[in-house]
Amino acid sequence: MSILKVIEIGFGPHAKRIYFPALQELGKEFNVSLSLVVDLKQQEFDIRDFFSDYADKPDFLFVDPFEGNLPKEVDDFLNNYVAKHKIDGVIISTEPLCHYAYAKWALKVGLNILMDKPITTKKEVVTDLSAAKKIESDYMELLKDYLNLQEQKETVFIINTQRRFHPGFNLVNELLSEVAVKTNCPITAIQATHCDGQWRLPNEIVTQQYHPYCSGYGKGSHSGYHIFDSVYQFYKVSKLTAKIADSMEIFSSFFQPKGFLFQLNQNDYEKYFGKAYSTVRKYSDNRLYKMFSGYGEMDLSAIVRLKRGEDCIGNIAINLMHNGFARRSWVKPGKDLYKGNGRVKHEYHNIEQGPFQNIQIHSYQSKDKHDTNTKDDYLLGGNSHFDIYVFRNKDITGDKDPLKIFRMSDLKKYCPEVQDDKLAIESVKHRVVKEFLSCLVGKRSKIELTSNIDDHLMPVQIMSGIYRSHNNYIRGLNPLVRYNLTL
């Protein structure tokens, strides 16, 4: 087997915790080599230090921050590097503002792509209506480039929405499909809630660049895309009944840092942390209120009205939060803002299928330390807690019981990557990398792909529509945003 050569663009917390370990783990099976790492010049010392423990080191390219198109000198270097080293694929895990530029380049040179979510976002998207619209138009442009490339050679463009690879979400979609076929009933309502409890102190809201608010975008552009994609996956089952919406209308409501100042003020922080708070307090509440103008959303709620003609045939309710239950109890943030800084995940999905089936997904952590895991972490509050409750009208569906419960410990048999001593969701993310590499060596065909770019229009429209609705609202315009649906 020839050596697979991969470039990693963006080597931040997610790449260090997920992509690099996955490439190491799968290295022998796929004979893969990490040839080049690209990141910002300000990260050079940290990245070189990271690789100092490894005998086989990649090449490095450190670039200045940029906005918009790829700088010519970066474009020239990467073009030459790909040609000289015969690169097979690229993993794009940069700040999402750079996704579009690097994806355009990778498509231009004909590379296979694995890219983090969201597909794109924009600065000031909470106050710039044209930026909100660009989320959709960027997707359409990348999709066009991808389809044009397929006329010359077959490649893949995988979006890392790992819930599509999760055995629990896969089981839910199978159960929804089973009842759709039995009853001819579509999905009639969905509720989806995700909270990853990131308690940030006021000055951190101003300064933090990891999952920032200060760049004019927030939760919807951070982990929000996973939930937009999940509700699409649930609703897509309705195609089996031919009873599916032909349009959707979106209304959103944002909770932003200005509102957070009302909930917790500087006096409150002094009560929580005592004198230690004075060491990190930089601004008064009045000063912060002015600085927070145009900052991205901490939380958002959205209603997606599903319509057939002029009739509503279902609703999707989405609630996404950073500002929720957390385990942080210290003044200064930890070095790792991805994990271990008091961040705790709570996730809930409720899917109704008329009078025939209700499925609930419950995933609730109580601990913020996720490096050590045991079988007990499959239980409520554990790091890998994930329960599915399935209620069925058994006399109609032909089931033996009206209730079945599935737990992550039951589901791991469908996902060999999941091990008791590892965080389950991170093991699932390794499946994403494995599928990418399988495509590169010809073990998996494009038609078998789980999350290719050509199956992401509806979640992109939900994301774009949520920002458009907010922008219309703050301008005193009609906040209802409508899209035609082509599922």
KOLTIDO-383055 format. One record per residue (C-alpha): residue number from 1; x, y, z. Coordinates in steps of 0.5 Angstrom, whole numbers. Each point is the difference from the previous one (the first is absolute). Layout:
<rs>
<r vexvex="NUM" x="X" y="Y" z="Z"/>
...
</rs>
This chain:
<rs>
<r vexvex="1" x="0" y="0" z="0"/>
<r vexvex="2" x="3" y="7" z="-2"/>
<r vexvex="3" x="0" y="5" z="5"/>
<r vexvex="4" x="-6" y="5" z="1"/>
<r vexvex="5" x="3" y="7" z="1"/>
<r vexvex="6" x="-5" y="5" z="4"/>
<r vexvex="7" x="1" y="7" z="2"/>
<r vexvex="8" x="-3" y="3" z="6"/>
<r vexvex="9" x="-2" y="7" z="0"/>
<r vexvex="10" x="-2" y="3" z="7"/>
<r vexvex="11" x="3" y="-4" z="6"/>
<r vexvex="12" x="-4" y="3" z="6"/>
<r vexvex="13" x="-3" y="-4" z="5"/>
<r vexvex="14" x="-4" y="-4" z="-4"/>
<r vexvex="15" x="5" y="-3" z="-5"/>
<r vexvex="16" x="5" y="-1" z="6"/>
<r vexvex="17" x="-6" y="-4" z="4"/>
<r vexvex="18" x="-3" y="-4" z="-6"/>
<r vexvex="19" x="3" y="1" z="-7"/>
<r vexvex="20" x="7" y="-1" z="2"/>
<r vexvex="21" x="-1" y="-6" z="5"/>
<r vexvex="22" x="-5" y="-3" z="-6"/>
<r vexvex="23" x="6" y="0" z="-5"/>
<r vexvex="24" x="5" y="-3" z="5"/>
<r vexvex="25" x="-5" y="-6" z="2"/>
<r vexvex="26" x="-2" y="-1" z="-8"/>
<r vexvex="27" x="7" y="1" z="-2"/>
<r vexvex="28" x="2" y="-7" z="-1"/>
<r vexvex="29" x="-7" y="-2" z="-3"/>
<r vexvex="30" x="0" y="5" z="-5"/>
<r vexvex="31" x="7" y="1" z="-1"/>
<r vexvex="32" x="-1" y="8" z="1"/>
<r vexvex="33" x="5" y="5" z="1"/>
<r vexvex="34" x="-1" y="7" z="3"/>
<r vexvex="35" x="4" y="4" z="-5"/>
<r vexvex="36" x="-1" y="7" z="2"/>
<r vexvex="37" x="-3" y="4" z="5"/>
<r vexvex="38" x="-3" y="8" z="-1"/>
<r vexvex="39" x="-2" y="5" z="5"/>
<r vexvex="40" x="1" y="7" z="2"/>
<r vexvex="41" x="7" y="3" z="2"/>
<r vexvex="42" x="-2" y="1" z="7"/>
<r vexvex="43" x="-1" y="-7" z="1"/>
<r vexvex="44" x="7" y="-3" z="-3"/>
<r vexvex="45" x="3" y="-1" z="7"/>
<r vexvex="46" x="-6" y="-3" z="3"/>
<r vexvex="47" x="0" y="-5" z="-6"/>
<r vexvex="48" x="7" y="-1" z="-1"/>
<r vexvex="49" x="0" y="-2" z="8"/>
<r vexvex="50" x="-5" y="-5" z="-1"/>
<r vexvex="51" x="3" y="-4" z="-5"/>
<r vexvex="52" x="7" y="0" z="3"/>
<r vexvex="53" x="-2" y="-6" z="4"/>
<r vexvex="54" x="-1" y="-4" z="-7"/>
<r vexvex="55" x="6" y="-3" z="-4"/>
<r vexvex="56" x="-4" y="1" z="-7"/>
<r vexvex="57" x="-2" y="8" z="-1"/>
<r vexvex="58" x="-4" y="3" z="-5"/>
<r vexvex="59" x="2" y="6" z="-4"/>
<r vexvex="60" x="-2" y="6" z="2"/>
<r vexvex="61" x="-3" y="7" z="-3"/>
<r vexvex="62" x="-2" y="6" z="5"/>
<r vexvex="63" x="-4" y="5" z="-3"/>
<r vexvex="64" x="-2" y="7" z="2"/>
<r vexvex="65" x="-8" y="1" z="1"/>
<r vexvex="66" x="-4" y="2" z="-6"/>
<r vexvex="67" x="-7" y="1" z="-2"/>
<r vexvex="68" x="-3" y="-2" z="-6"/>
<r vexvex="69" x="3" y="-3" z="-6"/>
<r vexvex="70" x="7" y="-4" z="2"/>
<r vexvex="71" x="6" y="4" z="-1"/>
<r vexvex="72" x="4" y="-1" z="-6"/>
<r vexvex="73" x="6" y="-2" z="3"/>
<r vexvex="74" x="-4" y="-5" z="4"/>
<r vexvex="75" x="-3" y="-2" z="-6"/>
<r vexvex="76" x="6" y="-1" z="-4"/>
<r vexvex="77" x="4" y="-4" z="6"/>
<r vexvex="78" x="-6" y="-5" z="1"/>
<r vexvex="79" x="-1" y="-1" z="-8"/>
<r vexvex="80" x="8" y="-2" z="-1"/>
<r vexvex="81" x="0" y="-4" z="7"/>
<r vexvex="82" x="-6" y="-4" z="-3"/>
<r vexvex="83" x="3" y="-1" z="-7"/>
<r vexvex="84" x="7" y="-2" z="3"/>
<r vexvex="85" x="-3" y="-5" z="6"/>
<r vexvex="86" x="-6" y="-3" z="-4"/>
<r vexvex="87" x="-4" y="2" z="6"/>
<r vexvex="88" x="-7" y="-4" z="0"/>
<r vexvex="89" x="-4" y="4" z="5"/>
<r vexvex="90" x="-1" y="5" z="4"/>
<r vexvex="91" x="-3" y="1" z="7"/>
<r vexvex="92" x="-3" y="7" z="1"/>
<r vexvex="93" x="-1" y="2" z="8"/>
<r vexvex="94" x="2" y="7" z="0"/>
<r vexvex="95" x="-4" y="6" z="3"/>
<r vexvex="96" x="-7" y="-1" z="-4"/>
<r vexvex="97" x="1" y="7" z="-3"/>
<r vexvex="98" x="6" y="-3" z="-4"/>
<r vexvex="99" x="-4" y="-6" z="-2"/>
<r vexvex="100" x="-2" y="3" z="-7"/>
<r vexvex="101" x="6" y="2" z="-2"/>
<r vexvex="102" x="4" y="-6" z="1"/>
<r vexvex="103" x="-6" y="-5" z="-3"/>
<r vexvex="104" x="0" y="4" z="-6"/>
<r vexvex="105" x="8" y="-1" z="-1"/>
<r vexvex="106" x="-1" y="-7" z="2"/>
<r vexvex="107" x="-5" y="-1" z="-6"/>
<r vexvex="108" x="4" y="4" z="-5"/>
<r vexvex="109" x="6" y="-5" z="1"/>
<r vexvex="110" x="-5" y="-6" z="0"/>
<r vexvex="111" x="1" y="-3" z="7"/>
<r vexvex="112" x="-4" y="-4" z="5"/>
<r vexvex="113" x="-3" y="4" z="5"/>
<r vexvex="114" x="-2" y="-1" z="8"/>
<r vexvex="115" x="-2" y="6" z="3"/>
<r vexvex="116" x="-3" y="2" z="6"/>
<r vexvex="117" x="-7" y="3" z="1"/>
<r vexvex="118" x="-3" y="6" z="-1"/>
<r vexvex="119" x="2" y="0" z="-7"/>
<r vexvex="120" x="1" y="7" z="0"/>
<r vexvex="121" x="-2" y="6" z="5"/>
<r vexvex="122" x="1" y="7" z="-1"/>
<r vexvex="123" x="3" y="6" z="5"/>
<r vexvex="124" x="-6" y="5" z="2"/>
<r vexvex="125" x="-5" y="-5" z="-2"/>
<r vexvex="126" x="-5" y="2" z="6"/>
<r vexvex="127" x="0" y="7" z="-3"/>
<r vexvex="128" x="2" y="-1" z="-8"/>
<r vexvex="129" x="-6" y="-3" z="-4"/>
<r vexvex="130" x="4" y="-1" z="-6"/>
<r vexvex="131" x="5" y="-4" z="4"/>
<r vexvex="132" x="-6" y="-4" z="3"/>
<r vexvex="133" x="-2" y="-1" z="-7"/>
<r vexvex="134" x="7" y="-2" z="-2"/>
<r vexvex="135" x="0" y="-6" z="4"/>
<r vexvex="136" x="-5" y="-3" z="-5"/>
<r vexvex="137" x="4" y="3" z="-6"/>
<r vexvex="138" x="7" y="-3" z="2"/>
<r vexvex="139" x="-3" y="-7" z="1"/>
<r vexvex="140" x="-3" y="1" z="-7"/>
<r vexvex="141" x="6" y="2" z="-3"/>
<r vexvex="142" x="4" y="-5" z="3"/>
<r vexvex="143" x="-5" y="-6" z="-2"/>
<r vexvex="144" x="1" y="3" z="-7"/>
<r vexvex="145" x="7" y="-1" z="0"/>
<r vexvex="146" x="0" y="-7" z="3"/>
<r vexvex="147" x="-5" y="-2" z="-6"/>
<r vexvex="148" x="4" y="3" z="-5"/>
<r vexvex="149" x="6" y="-4" z="3"/>
<r vexvex="150" x="-3" y="-6" z="-1"/>
<r vexvex="151" x="-1" y="1" z="-7"/>
<r vexvex="152" x="8" y="-1" z="0"/>
<r vexvex="153" x="1" y="-5" z="6"/>
<r vexvex="154" x="-4" y="-3" z="5"/>
<r vexvex="155" x="2" y="3" z="7"/>
<r vexvex="156" x="-4" y="1" z="7"/>
<r vexvex="157" x="-1" y="6" z="4"/>
<r vexvex="158" x="-2" y="-3" z="7"/>
<r vexvex="159" x="-3" y="5" z="5"/>
<r vexvex="160" x="1" y="-2" z="7"/>
<r vexvex="161" x="-7" y="-1" z="3"/>
<r vexvex="162" x="2" y="-5" z="4"/>
<r vexvex="163" x="-7" y="-2" z="3"/>
<r vexvex="164" x="-1" y="-3" z="-7"/>
<r vexvex="165" x="5" y="-5" z="2"/>
<r vexvex="166" x="-3" y="-1" z="7"/>
<r vexvex="167" x="-3" y="-7" z="1"/>
<r vexvex="168" x="-5" y="3" z="4"/>
<r vexvex="169" x="-3" y="5" z="-5"/>
<r vexvex="170" x="1" y="-5" z="-5"/>
<r vexvex="171" x="-5" y="-5" z="4"/>
<r vexvex="172" x="-5" y="6" z="1"/>
<r vexvex="173" x="0" y="1" z="-8"/>
<r vexvex="174" x="-1" y="-7" z="-1"/>
<r vexvex="175" x="-6" y="-1" z="5"/>
<r vexvex="176" x="-3" y="7" z="-3"/>
<r vexvex="177" x="1" y="-4" z="-7"/>
<r vexvex="178" x="-3" y="-6" z="3"/>
<r vexvex="179" x="-7" y="3" z="2"/>
<r vexvex="180" x="0" y="5" z="-6"/>
<r vexvex="181" x="0" y="-6" z="-4"/>
<r vexvex="182" x="-5" y="-4" z="4"/>
<r vexvex="183" x="-5" y="6" z="1"/>
<r vexvex="184" x="1" y="5" z="-6"/>
<r vexvex="185" x="1" y="5" z="6"/>
<r vexvex="186" x="5" y="5" z="-1"/>
<r vexvex="187" x="4" y="4" z="5"/>
<r vexvex="188" x="-5" y="5" z="3"/>
<r vexvex="189" x="4" y="4" z="6"/>
<r vexvex="190" x="7" y="0" z="2"/>
<r vexvex="191" x="3" y="4" z="6"/>
<r vexvex="192" x="8" y="0" z="1"/>
<r vexvex="193" x="4" y="3" z="5"/>
<r vexvex="194" x="7" y="1" z="1"/>
<r vexvex="195" x="4" y="3" z="6"/>
<r vexvex="196" x="8" y="0" z="1"/>
<r vexvex="197" x="0" y="4" z="6"/>
<r vexvex="198" x="6" y="5" z="-1"/>
<r vexvex="199" x="0" y="5" z="5"/>
<r vexvex="200" x="4" y="6" z="-2"/>
<r vexvex="201" x="2" y="5" z="4"/>
<r vexvex="202" x="-2" y="7" z="-2"/>
<r vexvex="203" x="8" y="2" z="-3"/>
<r vexvex="204" x="0" y="-7" z="-3"/>
<r vexvex="205" x="-6" y="2" z="-4"/>
<r vexvex="206" x="4" y="6" z="-3"/>
<r vexvex="207" x="7" y="-4" z="-1"/>
<r vexvex="208" x="-1" y="-7" z="-1"/>
<r vexvex="209" x="1" y="-2" z="-8"/>
<r vexvex="210" x="-2" y="-8" z="1"/>
<r vexvex="211" x="-7" y="0" z="-1"/>
<r vexvex="212" x="-1" y="7" z="0"/>
<r vexvex="213" x="-5" y="5" z="1"/>
<r vexvex="214" x="4" y="6" z="-1"/>
<r vexvex="215" x="0" y="-1" z="-8"/>
<r vexvex="216" x="-7" y="1" z="-1"/>
<r vexvex="217" x="-3" y="-7" z="0"/>
<r vexvex="218" x="-1" y="-6" z="6"/>
<r vexvex="219" x="-3" y="-6" z="2"/>
<r vexvex="220" x="-4" y="-1" z="-7"/>
<r vexvex="221" x="7" y="0" z="-3"/>
<r vexvex="222" x="4" y="-4" z="5"/>
<r vexvex="223" x="-4" y="-7" z="2"/>
<r vexvex="224" x="-7" y="2" z="-3"/>
<r vexvex="225" x="1" y="-2" z="-7"/>
<r vexvex="226" x="0" y="-8" z="3"/>
<r vexvex="227" x="-7" y="2" z="3"/>
<r vexvex="228" x="-2" y="3" z="-7"/>
<r vexvex="229" x="3" y="-6" z="-3"/>
<r vexvex="230" x="-3" y="-5" z="5"/>
<r vexvex="231" x="-8" y="2" z="-1"/>
<r vexvex="232" x="1" y="0" z="-8"/>
<r vexvex="233" x="2" y="-7" z="1"/>
<r vexvex="234" x="-6" y="-2" z="4"/>
<r vexvex="235" x="-5" y="4" z="-5"/>
<r vexvex="236" x="3" y="-3" z="-6"/>
<r vexvex="237" x="-3" y="-7" z="2"/>
<r vexvex="238" x="-6" y="3" z="-2"/>
<r vexvex="239" x="2" y="-1" z="-7"/>
<r vexvex="240" x="-2" y="-7" z="1"/>
<r vexvex="241" x="-8" y="2" z="0"/>
<r vexvex="242" x="1" y="5" z="-5"/>
<r vexvex="243" x="-4" y="5" z="5"/>
<r vexvex="244" x="6" y="5" z="0"/>
<r vexvex="245" x="0" y="7" z="1"/>
<r vexvex="246" x="1" y="4" z="-7"/>
<r vexvex="247" x="2" y="7" z="4"/>
<r vexvex="248" x="2" y="2" z="7"/>
<r vexvex="249" x="0" y="7" z="4"/>
<r vexvex="250" x="5" y="1" z="5"/>
<r vexvex="251" x="-1" y="5" z="6"/>
<r vexvex="252" x="6" y="1" z="5"/>
<r vexvex="253" x="1" y="4" z="7"/>
<r vexvex="254" x="8" y="1" z="2"/>
<r vexvex="255" x="2" y="1" z="7"/>
<r vexvex="256" x="7" y="4" z="0"/>
<r vexvex="257" x="5" y="2" z="5"/>
<r vexvex="258" x="-4" y="7" z="1"/>
<r vexvex="259" x="-5" y="-4" z="3"/>
<r vexvex="260" x="5" y="-4" z="4"/>
<r vexvex="261" x="2" y="6" z="4"/>
<r vexvex="262" x="-7" y="1" z="3"/>
<r vexvex="263" x="0" y="-8" z="2"/>
<r vexvex="264" x="7" y="1" z="4"/>
<r vexvex="265" x="3" y="6" z="1"/>
<r vexvex="266" x="7" y="2" z="3"/>
<r vexvex="267" x="-3" y="0" z="7"/>
<r vexvex="268" x="-2" y="-7" z="-1"/>
<r vexvex="269" x="7" y="-2" z="-2"/>
<r vexvex="270" x="3" y="3" z="6"/>
<r vexvex="271" x="-5" y="-4" z="4"/>
<r vexvex="272" x="2" y="-7" z="-3"/>
<r vexvex="273" x="7" y="1" z="0"/>
<r vexvex="274" x="2" y="5" z="5"/>
<r vexvex="275" x="6" y="4" z="-1"/>
<r vexvex="276" x="3" y="-4" z="-5"/>
<r vexvex="277" x="-5" y="3" z="-5"/>
<r vexvex="278" x="4" y="6" z="0"/>
<r vexvex="279" x="6" y="-3" z="-3"/>
<r vexvex="280" x="-4" y="-1" z="-6"/>
<r vexvex="281" x="-5" y="6" z="0"/>
<r vexvex="282" x="2" y="4" z="-6"/>
<r vexvex="283" x="-6" y="4" z="-1"/>
<r vexvex="284" x="-7" y="3" z="3"/>
<r vexvex="285" x="-7" y="-2" z="-2"/>
<r vexvex="286" x="-1" y="6" z="-4"/>
<r vexvex="287" x="6" y="0" z="-4"/>
<r vexvex="288" x="-1" y="-8" z="-1"/>
<r vexvex="289" x="-7" y="2" z="-2"/>
<r vexvex="290" x="3" y="5" z="-6"/>
<r vexvex="291" x="5" y="-5" z="-2"/>
<r vexvex="292" x="-5" y="-6" z="-1"/>
<r vexvex="293" x="-4" y="4" z="-5"/>
<r vexvex="294" x="0" y="-5" z="-6"/>
<r vexvex="295" x="3" y="-6" z="3"/>
<r vexvex="296" x="-2" y="-7" z="-2"/>
<r vexvex="297" x="-6" y="-4" z="4"/>
<r vexvex="298" x="1" y="-4" z="6"/>
<r vexvex="299" x="-6" y="-3" z="-1"/>
<r vexvex="300" x="-6" y="-1" z="-5"/>
<r vexvex="301" x="-7" y="-3" z="-1"/>
<r vexvex="302" x="-3" y="-1" z="-7"/>
<r vexvex="303" x="-6" y="-3" z="-2"/>
<r vexvex="304" x="0" y="-3" z="-7"/>
<r vexvex="305" x="-7" y="0" z="-3"/>
<r vexvex="306" x="-1" y="-6" z="-5"/>
<r vexvex="307" x="-5" y="1" z="-6"/>
<r vexvex="308" x="-3" y="-3" z="-5"/>
<r vexvex="309" x="-3" y="5" z="-5"/>
<r vexvex="310" x="-3" y="5" z="5"/>
<r vexvex="311" x="-1" y="-5" z="6"/>
<r vexvex="312" x="4" y="-1" z="6"/>
<r vexvex="313" x="1" y="-8" z="0"/>
<r vexvex="314" x="5" y="0" z="6"/>
<r vexvex="315" x="5" y="5" z="4"/>
<r vexvex="316" x="7" y="-1" z="2"/>
<r vexvex="317" x="2" y="4" z="7"/>
<r vexvex="318" x="8" y="1" z="1"/>
<r vexvex="319" x="3" y="2" z="6"/>
<r vexvex="320" x="7" y="1" z="0"/>
<r vexvex="321" x="4" y="3" z="6"/>
<r vexvex="322" x="7" y="1" z="3"/>
<r vexvex="323" x="-3" y="4" z="6"/>
<r vexvex="324" x="-2" y="-6" z="4"/>
<r vexvex="325" x="2" y="-5" z="5"/>
<r vexvex="326" x="8" y="0" z="1"/>
<r vexvex="327" x="5" y="-3" z="5"/>
<r vexvex="328" x="5" y="6" z="0"/>
<r vexvex="329" x="1" y="3" z="7"/>
<r vexvex="330" x="7" y="3" z="-2"/>
<r vexvex="331" x="2" y="7" z="-2"/>
<r vexvex="332" x="5" y="-1" z="-5"/>
<r vexvex="333" x="-2" y="-4" z="-6"/>
<r vexvex="334" x="4" y="-6" z="-1"/>
<r vexvex="335" x="5" y="-1" z="-6"/>
<r vexvex="336" x="-5" y="-5" z="-4"/>
<r vexvex="337" x="-6" y="4" z="-2"/>
<r vexvex="338" x="-3" y="-6" z="-4"/>
<r vexvex="339" x="0" y="-5" z="6"/>
<r vexvex="340" x="1" y="0" z="8"/>
<r vexvex="341" x="-2" y="8" z="1"/>
<r vexvex="342" x="-6" y="-2" z="4"/>
<r vexvex="343" x="-4" y="-2" z="-7"/>
<r vexvex="344" x="-5" y="-5" z="1"/>
<r vexvex="345" x="-5" y="-2" z="-6"/>
<r vexvex="346" x="-8" y="-1" z="1"/>
<r vexvex="347" x="-3" y="-2" z="-6"/>
<r vexvex="348" x="-8" y="-2" z="-1"/>
<r vexvex="349" x="-4" y="-2" z="-7"/>
<r vexvex="350" x="-7" y="-2" z="0"/>
<r vexvex="351" x="-3" y="-2" z="-6"/>
<r vexvex="352" x="-7" y="-2" z="-1"/>
<r vexvex="353" x="-3" y="-4" z="-6"/>
<r vexvex="354" x="-8" y="1" z="1"/>
<r vexvex="355" x="-3" y="-4" z="4"/>
<r vexvex="356" x="4" y="-6" z="-1"/>
<r vexvex="357" x="7" y="1" z="3"/>
<r vexvex="358" x="4" y="5" z="4"/>
<r vexvex="359" x="8" y="0" z="1"/>
<r vexvex="360" x="4" y="4" z="5"/>
<r vexvex="361" x="7" y="0" z="0"/>
<r vexvex="362" x="3" y="2" z="7"/>
<r vexvex="363" x="8" y="2" z="1"/>
<r vexvex="364" x="2" y="3" z="6"/>
<r vexvex="365" x="6" y="1" z="3"/>
<r vexvex="366" x="2" y="2" z="7"/>
<r vexvex="367" x="7" y="0" z="0"/>
<r vexvex="368" x="5" y="5" z="-4"/>
<r vexvex="369" x="6" y="-5" z="0"/>
<r vexvex="370" x="0" y="-5" z="-5"/>
<r vexvex="371" x="7" y="-3" z="-1"/>
<r vexvex="372" x="-2" y="-6" z="5"/>
<r vexvex="373" x="-6" y="-4" z="-2"/>
<r vexvex="374" x="-3" y="-6" z="3"/>
<r vexvex="375" x="-6" y="-5" z="-1"/>
<r vexvex="376" x="-3" y="5" z="5"/>
<r vexvex="377" x="0" y="6" z="-5"/>
<r vexvex="378" x="-6" y="-3" z="-4"/>
<r vexvex="379" x="-4" y="1" z="6"/>
<r vexvex="380" x="-4" y="7" z="1"/>
<r vexvex="381" x="5" y="5" z="1"/>
<r vexvex="382" x="6" y="-4" z="-3"/>
<r vexvex="383" x="4" y="3" z="-5"/>
<r vexvex="384" x="-3" y="-5" z="-5"/>
<r vexvex="385" x="-7" y="0" z="2"/>
<r vexvex="386" x="-5" y="-1" z="-6"/>
<r vexvex="387" x="-7" y="-3" z="1"/>
<r vexvex="388" x="-5" y="-1" z="-5"/>
<r vexvex="389" x="-7" y="-1" z="2"/>
<r vexvex="390" x="-5" y="-3" z="-5"/>
<r vexvex="391" x="-8" y="0" z="1"/>
<r vexvex="392" x="-4" y="-3" z="-5"/>
<r vexvex="393" x="-7" y="-1" z="-1"/>
<r vexvex="394" x="1" y="-8" z="0"/>
<r vexvex="395" x="-7" y="-2" z="-2"/>
<r vexvex="396" x="1" y="4" z="-7"/>
<r vexvex="397" x="7" y="-1" z="-1"/>
<r vexvex="398" x="0" y="-8" z="2"/>
<r vexvex="399" x="5" y="1" z="6"/>
<r vexvex="400" x="1" y="-4" z="6"/>
<r vexvex="401" x="0" y="6" z="5"/>
<r vexvex="402" x="-1" y="7" z="0"/>
<r vexvex="403" x="6" y="2" z="2"/>
<r vexvex="404" x="8" y="-2" z="-1"/>
<r vexvex="405" x="6" y="4" z="3"/>
<r vexvex="406" x="7" y="-1" z="-4"/>
<r vexvex="407" x="6" y="3" z="4"/>
<r vexvex="408" x="7" y="1" z="-3"/>
<r vexvex="409" x="3" y="-6" z="3"/>
<r vexvex="410" x="-5" y="-4" z="-4"/>
<r vexvex="411" x="1" y="4" z="-6"/>
<r vexvex="412" x="8" y="-1" z="0"/>
<r vexvex="413" x="-1" y="-7" z="-4"/>
<r vexvex="414" x="-2" y="4" z="-6"/>
<r vexvex="415" x="6" y="5" z="1"/>
<r vexvex="416" x="7" y="-4" z="1"/>
<r vexvex="417" x="4" y="7" z="1"/>
<r vexvex="418" x="-4" y="1" z="6"/>
<r vexvex="419" x="4" y="-3" z="6"/>
<r vexvex="420" x="-2" y="1" z="8"/>
<r vexvex="421" x="6" y="4" z="2"/>
<r vexvex="422" x="-1" y="5" z="-6"/>
<r vexvex="423" x="-5" y="6" z="-1"/>
<r vexvex="424" x="-5" y="-3" z="-4"/>
<r vexvex="425" x="-1" y="6" z="-5"/>
<r vexvex="426" x="7" y="0" z="-1"/>
<r vexvex="427" x="1" y="-7" z="-2"/>
<r vexvex="428" x="-6" y="1" z="-5"/>
<r vexvex="429" x="4" y="6" z="-3"/>
<r vexvex="430" x="5" y="-5" z="-2"/>
<r vexvex="431" x="-5" y="-3" z="-4"/>
<r vexvex="432" x="0" y="6" z="-4"/>
<r vexvex="433" x="7" y="0" z="-1"/>
<r vexvex="434" x="0" y="-7" z="-2"/>
<r vexvex="435" x="-5" y="1" z="-5"/>
<r vexvex="436" x="4" y="5" z="-3"/>
<r vexvex="437" x="6" y="-4" z="-1"/>
<r vexvex="438" x="-4" y="-6" z="-2"/>
<r vexvex="439" x="-2" y="4" z="-6"/>
<r vexvex="440" x="7" y="2" z="-2"/>
<r vexvex="441" x="2" y="-7" z="0"/>
<r vexvex="442" x="-6" y="-2" z="-4"/>
<r vexvex="443" x="-3" y="-4" z="5"/>
<r vexvex="444" x="-7" y="4" z="0"/>
<r vexvex="445" x="-3" y="3" z="-6"/>
<r vexvex="446" x="-3" y="7" z="0"/>
<r vexvex="447" x="-7" y="-3" z="0"/>
<r vexvex="448" x="1" y="-3" z="7"/>
<r vexvex="449" x="2" y="7" z="3"/>
<r vexvex="450" x="-3" y="2" z="7"/>
<r vexvex="451" x="1" y="7" z="-1"/>
<r vexvex="452" x="2" y="3" z="-6"/>
<r vexvex="453" x="-1" y="7" z="-2"/>
<r vexvex="454" x="-6" y="-1" z="-5"/>
<r vexvex="455" x="-4" y="-2" z="6"/>
<r vexvex="456" x="0" y="6" z="4"/>
<r vexvex="457" x="-5" y="5" z="-3"/>
<r vexvex="458" x="-5" y="0" z="5"/>
<r vexvex="459" x="4" y="1" z="6"/>
<r vexvex="460" x="4" y="6" z="-3"/>
<r vexvex="461" x="-6" y="3" z="-2"/>
<r vexvex="462" x="-3" y="-1" z="7"/>
<r vexvex="463" x="7" y="3" z="3"/>
<r vexvex="464" x="0" y="6" z="-5"/>
<r vexvex="465" x="-8" y="1" z="1"/>
<r vexvex="466" x="1" y="1" z="8"/>
<r vexvex="467" x="5" y="5" z="-1"/>
<r vexvex="468" x="-4" y="4" z="-6"/>
<r vexvex="469" x="-6" y="-1" z="5"/>
<r vexvex="470" x="4" y="4" z="5"/>
<r vexvex="471" x="2" y="5" z="-4"/>
<r vexvex="472" x="-7" y="2" z="-3"/>
<r vexvex="473" x="-2" y="0" z="7"/>
<r vexvex="474" x="5" y="5" z="2"/>
<r vexvex="475" x="-2" y="4" z="-6"/>
<r vexvex="476" x="-7" y="0" z="2"/>
<r vexvex="477" x="-1" y="-4" z="-7"/>
<r vexvex="478" x="-4" y="-6" z="0"/>
<r vexvex="479" x="4" y="-6" z="4"/>
<r vexvex="480" x="-3" y="-5" z="-4"/>
<r vexvex="481" x="4" y="-3" z="-5"/>
<r vexvex="482" x="-2" y="-5" z="-5"/>
<r vexvex="483" x="3" y="-6" z="-4"/>
<r vexvex="484" x="-2" y="-5" z="-5"/>
<r vexvex="485" x="2" y="-7" z="2"/>
<r vexvex="486" x="3" y="-5" z="-5"/>
<r vexvex="487" x="1" y="-6" z="4"/>
</rs>
